[in-house]
Amino acid sequence: MRATKLITVLAAAFCILTVGVILNLPTMYWMCGILLSLPVSGYLYAITQPRRLSVDRRVPATGSVAEHLSVELTVHNGHPWPKLHLTVADELPVGLVAVGRAELPIHLPPRGSDRVGYVVRPEVRGLHRLGATRIESADPLGMSKRTTILPVRSEVLVYPRVIPLPPHLLPVGLTSSVSPMDSTGQRGEGNLFFGIREYRPGDPLRRIHWRSSARIGHLAVREMEQERTSEVILALETIRGSELGAPPHTSLEYGVTLAASLATVAARRGDSIRLVAPGWSVWRPSSEPGQRALAGIMETLARLRASAPQGVEHELLQHLGQITAGASVLWITPRLGPPLLQTVGVLQSAHVDVTVLALDPTSYDPNAPALDARHFGAQVTAMGAAFLLFRRGDDLGEVLAAVVQGGGR
């Protein structure tokens, strides 16, 4: 388009010059000179417009996959004259996609500023760093254009996708006779009513039972029954070389989505949660209550890569003494072999409930060693553990429903 305009101006100037020479009209010479000066003046206009500009960017610190995030750009003009015919755009990293128009027009008053915004959609989890801001200036006729890069650095941590799952699909207690949320028949801090007793100093005012207090003539409070909750250990394989498939649909990404979804369900149920991701998670002496642990777990899941020197089995066996009996280990892995079977046997003998959430390696990499999933699953279940096989593209809810309802897979 710019070349077409330039050719048009030059052709018009040549025609006017020809007429001026033939008719010997000085006015034509002036008109030819004015036309020929347009490209030069436009070029000078374009290169001076972006000078003494600065930009600020505001972007959310965190987001989630497929969530729409608002990015705000504020461009400042340090010159005492206005800046017009400018467009601004950010250099987006792979994994962040602009929703709608990415190049935005701005008009800057003298020593003023203009604010514009756009929306991005994260396609993959991780720490995304937004690059510099690009400002393009053009002359009013559109024959010249100048691009200026302003260094701005911002980053957003994108949490993994969470698939909504009902609480009963959390695969814990599958090999135990005790329901994870059974009542204990003991006083505690649960949600079940236990009885009425006399008020004691320090009791929360919200526990006062006013009707009973009026009847007996002094303050009485409600007592609640302690519920039995589960300790859920989410073990995600992050050993080097364990990620199979082509990005972004790899076994690790599926496993991260699975872990994030299960962690969210466990936190909503009030279970204690611990994440085991070799090389990325920090082992603590005890697991944390779900809602308190969830933020840290999601951040770890957002950042982790398959780069650890050792696998999940090493981490679990190393800290076996700190895993309480009755805890539920949800082991997410594409590495199906003797180390897993040996570790499952040790955990089961320590009265730890194990569910293997296997990511079928052949569905991600056709060149992966052939695996008889049914035979391997039979070996796992023979040890008293539960086995669940996920293939690429499987619906999490459907597969979990099959195993929780006893169908297996």
C-alpha positions in Angstrom: 0.0 0.0 0.0 2.8 2.4 0.9 4.6 1.6 -2.4 1.5 2.2 -4.3 1.0 5.6 -2.7 4.7 6.6 -3.4 4.4 5.5 -7.0 1.2 7.5 -7.4 2.8 10.7 -6.0 5.9 10.3 -8.2 3.8 9.7 -11.3 1.7 12.7 -10.5 4.8 14.9 -10.0 6.3 13.7 -13.3 3.0 14.5 -15.1 2.9 18.0 -13.6 6.5 18.6 -14.4 5.9 17.5 -18.0 3.0 19.9 -18.3 5.1 22.7 -16.7 7.9 22.2 -19.2 5.6 22.1 -22.2 3.6 25.1 -21.2 6.5 26.8 -19.3 4.3 27.5 -16.2 6.2 28.3 -13.0 3.2 27.3 -11.0 3.5 23.7 -12.2 7.1 23.6 -11.1 6.0 24.6 -7.6 3.3 22.0 -7.6 5.8 19.3 -8.7 8.2 20.4 -5.9 5.4 20.2 -3.3 4.4 16.7 -4.4 8.0 15.5 -4.3 8.5 16.9 -0.8 5.6 14.9 0.5 7.5 11.6 0.9 10.5 13.3 2.5 8.3 15.3 4.9 6.3 12.2 5.7 9.5 10.3 6.5 10.7 13.0 8.8 7.3 13.1 10.5 7.4 9.4 11.1 10.8 9.3 12.6 10.2 12.2 15.0 6.9 11.0 16.3 8.1 8.1 18.5 10.8 10.2 20.2 10.7 10.8 24.0 8.0 8.2 24.6 7.8 5.8 27.5 5.4 3.1 28.3 4.0 1.4 31.5 2.3 -2.0 31.4 0.0 -3.6 33.9 -0.7 -7.3 33.8 -2.2 -9.7 36.4 0.5 -11.5 38.4 -1.3 -14.8 38.0 -3.9 -16.4 35.7 -5.2 -19.8 34.6 -5.1 -21.6 31.3 -7.9 -20.4 29.0 -8.7 -17.5 31.3 -9.0 -14.1 29.7 -6.4 -11.7 31.2 -6.6 -7.9 30.8 -3.4 -6.1 29.9 -3.2 -2.3 30.2 -0.6 -0.1 28.4 -0.1 3.6 29.3 2.1 5.5 26.9 3.6 8.9 28.0 4.6 11.8 25.8 7.6 13.8 27.0 7.4 16.4 24.1 5.5 19.7 24.3 3.7 18.9 21.0 1.1 16.2 20.3 1.9 12.8 18.9 -0.7 11.4 16.4 -1.0 8.4 14.1 0.6 6.0 16.5 -0.2 2.3 17.1 1.1 0.3 20.1 1.5 -3.5 20.4 3.2 -5.9 22.8 5.6 -8.7 21.8 3.7 -11.8 23.2 5.5 -15.0 24.1 4.5 -18.4 22.8 1.6 -19.6 24.8 -0.2 -16.2 25.2 -2.7 -15.4 22.4 -4.2 -12.0 21.9 -8.0 -12.0 21.9 -9.2 -9.5 19.3 -7.1 -6.6 18.0 -3.5 -6.6 19.2 -2.3 -3.3 17.6 -4.1 -0.4 19.2 -4.2 3.2 18.1 -3.1 5.9 20.5 -3.1 9.8 20.4 -0.9 11.6 22.8 -1.5 15.2 23.9 1.5 17.5 24.7 3.3 16.1 27.7 0.3 13.8 28.3 -0.5 10.1 28.1 -3.0 7.7 26.6 -4.2 4.4 28.0 -5.3 1.4 26.0 -5.9 -2.2 26.9 -6.3 -5.6 25.3 -7.0 -9.2 26.3 -4.8 -12.3 26.2 -5.7 -15.9 26.6 -3.0 -18.3 28.0 -2.8 -21.5 26.1 -0.3 -23.3 28.3 0.7 -23.1 32.0 4.0 -21.7 33.2 5.8 -18.4 33.7 5.2 -16.2 30.7 7.4 -13.2 30.1 6.0 -10.4 28.0 8.6 -8.7 25.8 9.1 -5.2 24.7 6.3 -2.8 23.5 6.4 -1.9 19.8 5.2 1.6 18.7 4.6 2.3 15.1 4.3 5.8 13.7 3.1 6.8 10.3 2.7 10.1 8.4 -0.8 11.4 7.7 -0.7 10.1 4.1 0.6 6.6 5.1 3.6 6.7 2.9 6.2 6.3 5.7 6.2 4.1 8.8 8.7 3.9 11.6 8.9 1.2 14.3 10.3 1.9 17.8 10.9 -0.7 20.4 10.5 0.3 24.0 11.9 -2.1 26.6 9.3 -3.2 29.1 9.4 -6.4 31.1 6.4 -8.1 32.7 5.5 -11.7 33.6 2.4 -13.6 34.5 2.3 -17.0 36.2 -0.3 -19.2 34.5 -1.8 -21.9 36.6 -2.8 -25.2 35.0 -6.3 -26.0 33.8 -8.6 -27.3 36.5 -11.4 -29.7 35.4 -14.4 -29.4 37.7 -15.0 -32.7 39.4 -17.6 -33.7 42.1 -16.0 -34.5 45.5 -17.1 -38.2 45.3 -14.8 -38.7 42.3 -11.6 -38.2 44.3 -10.1 -41.7 44.2 -9.1 -42.0 47.9 -10.0 -44.9 50.2 -10.7 -47.2 47.3 -8.9 -50.1 49.1 -9.9 -49.1 52.6 -13.0 -50.1 54.6 -13.1 -46.6 56.2 -14.8 -43.8 54.4 -12.5 -40.7 54.2 -15.2 -38.5 55.7 -16.8 -40.8 58.3 -17.6 -39.3 61.7 -15.5 -40.3 64.7 -18.0 -40.0 67.5 -15.6 -37.6 69.2 -15.9 -33.9 70.0 -13.9 -31.7 67.6 -14.0 -29.0 65.0 -16.1 -30.6 62.4 -19.5 -29.6 60.9 -21.6 -32.3 62.5 -23.7 -31.5 65.6 -22.6 -33.4 68.8 -24.5 -31.9 71.7 -25.0 -29.0 74.1 -22.8 -28.1 77.1 -22.3 -25.2 79.5 -20.4 -22.1 78.2 -16.8 -21.9 79.2 -14.6 -18.8 78.9 -12.9 -18.7 75.5 -15.7 -20.4 73.6 -16.6 -18.7 70.3 -19.7 -16.5 70.6 -21.0 -18.0 67.3 -21.4 -21.4 69.2 -23.8 -20.0 71.8 -27.2 -21.8 71.6 -29.5 -19.0 72.6 -32.7 -21.1 72.9 -31.1 -23.6 75.3 -29.5 -20.7 77.2 -32.9 -19.1 77.7 -34.4 -22.4 78.9 -31.7 -23.3 81.5 -31.0 -19.8 82.6 -27.3 -19.6 81.7 -25.2 -19.6 78.6 -24.9 -22.9 76.7 -22.9 -23.7 73.5 -23.1 -26.2 70.7 -20.5 -28.9 70.5 -19.5 -30.2 67.0 -18.3 -33.7 66.1 -14.9 -34.3 64.8 -14.8 -35.7 61.2 -12.2 -38.0 59.9 -10.5 -36.5 56.9 -8.0 -38.0 54.5 -4.3 -37.2 54.0 -4.0 -37.0 50.2 -0.5 -37.3 48.7 -0.4 -36.3 45.1 2.7 -37.8 43.5 3.5 -36.5 40.0 6.4 -37.9 38.0 8.9 -35.2 37.0 12.0 -37.3 36.4 14.1 -36.3 33.4 12.8 -38.0 30.2 9.4 -38.8 31.6 7.5 -36.3 29.5 6.1 -38.0 26.4 4.4 -36.5 23.3 4.6 -33.3 21.4 3.8 -30.0 23.2 1.4 -28.8 24.4 -0.4 -32.2 24.5 2.2 -34.1 26.5 1.9 -36.7 29.2 3.2 -34.2 31.7 0.6 -31.5 30.8 -2.2 -34.1 31.2 -0.7 -35.2 34.5 -0.5 -31.6 35.7 -4.1 -31.0 34.8 -5.1 -34.2 36.6 -3.1 -33.2 39.7 -4.5 -29.7 39.8 -8.1 -31.0 39.5 -7.6 -33.6 42.2 -5.9 -31.1 44.5 -8.9 -28.7 44.1 -11.4 -31.4 44.9 -9.4 -32.5 48.0 -9.1 -28.9 49.2 -12.8 -28.4 48.8 -13.4 -31.6 50.9 -11.2 -30.3 53.6 -8.5 -33.0 53.2 -4.9 -32.5 54.1 -2.8 -32.4 50.9 0.8 -33.0 50.1 2.4 -32.6 46.6 5.3 -34.9 45.7 7.0 -33.6 42.5 10.7 -34.5 42.6 13.0 -31.5 42.0 10.1 -29.0 42.5 8.2 -29.7 45.7 9.6 -29.4 49.2 8.9 -32.3 51.6 7.5 -31.0 54.9 7.2 -33.1 58.1 3.4 -33.0 57.8 0.8 -32.3 55.2 -1.1 -29.0 55.3 -4.9 -28.4 55.3 -6.3 -28.3 51.8 -7.2 -24.7 51.4 -3.9 -23.5 52.9 -1.8 -25.9 50.8 -3.7 -25.4 47.5 -2.1 -22.0 46.6 1.5 -23.4 46.9 0.6 -26.6 45.1 -0.9 -24.7 42.2 2.2 -22.5 41.9 4.5 -25.5 41.9 2.3 -27.2 39.3 2.5 -24.1 37.2 6.3 -23.9 37.2 7.5 -27.6 37.1 9.2 -29.3 34.3 10.3 -32.9 33.8 13.9 -32.3 34.8 14.4 -34.1 38.1 17.4 -36.5 38.4 15.3 -39.1 40.4 11.7 -40.3 40.3 8.7 -40.4 42.6 9.6 -43.8 44.0 12.8 -42.4 45.4 11.0 -39.5 47.1 8.3 -41.7 48.6 10.7 -44.4 49.9 13.0 -41.7 51.4 10.2 -40.2 53.4 8.2 -43.4 54.1 8.5 -42.9 57.9 6.7 -39.6 57.7 3.7 -40.9 55.7 1.0 -41.7 58.2 -0.9 -45.0 58.0 -4.2 -44.6 56.2 -2.9 -41.8 53.9 -3.9 -42.0 50.3 -1.2 -41.7 47.6 -2.4 -40.8 44.2 0.5 -41.6 41.9 0.4 -40.0 38.5 3.0 -41.4 36.1 3.7 -42.7 32.6 6.6 -44.8 33.9 5.1 -48.2 34.4 7.6 -50.8 35.5 9.3 -52.7 38.3 10.3 -49.6 40.4 6.6 -48.6 40.6 5.5 -52.1 41.6 8.2 -52.4 44.2 7.3 -49.1 45.8 3.5 -49.8 45.7 4.3 -53.1 47.6 6.2 -51.2 50.3 3.6 -48.5 50.7 0.7 -51.1 50.9 2.7 -53.0 53.6 2.9 -49.7 55.5 -0.9 -49.5 55.4 -0.8 -46.6 52.9 -3.6 -46.6 50.4 -2.2 -46.3 46.8 -4.0 -45.5 43.6 -1.9 -45.6 40.5 -3.1 -43.0 37.9 -1.2 -44.4 34.9 -0.7 -42.2 31.8 -0.6 -44.7 28.9 2.8 -44.0 27.3 1.9 -45.5 23.9 -1.0 -43.0 23.5 1.5 -40.1 23.7 4.5 -41.6 21.9 3.9 -44.4 19.3 7.6 -45.3 19.6 7.3 -46.0 23.4 7.8 -49.6 24.4 4.6 -51.6 24.1 2.7 -52.0 27.3 0.1 -54.6 28.3 -1.9 -52.2 30.5 -4.4 -54.8 31.7 -1.6 -57.2 32.8 0.3 -54.3 34.6 -2.9 -53.1 36.2 -3.6 -56.7 37.4 -0.2 -56.7 39.1 -1.0 -53.5 40.8 -4.4 -54.5 42.1 -3.0 -57.9 43.2 -0.9 -55.9 45.7 -4.1 -54.3 47.1 -3.7 -51.0 45.3 -6.1 -49.4 42.8 -5.1 -48.9 39.1 -6.5 -46.4 36.7 -5.4 -45.9 33.1 -5.6 -42.6 31.3 -5.0 -42.3 27.6 -4.4 -39.1 25.7 -7.6 -37.2 25.3 -9.5 -39.1 27.9 -12.2 -37.3 29.9 -11.0 -37.1 33.5 -14.5 -37.3 35.0 -15.5 -40.3 33.0 -12.4 -42.3 33.9 -12.5 -41.4 37.5 -16.2 -42.3 37.7 -15.4 -45.7 36.3 -12.8 -46.6 39.0 -14.6 -45.0 41.9 -17.7 -46.9 41.1 -15.7 -50.1 41.0 -15.6 -50.6 37.3 -11.8 -50.3 37.1 -10.0 -49.9 33.9 
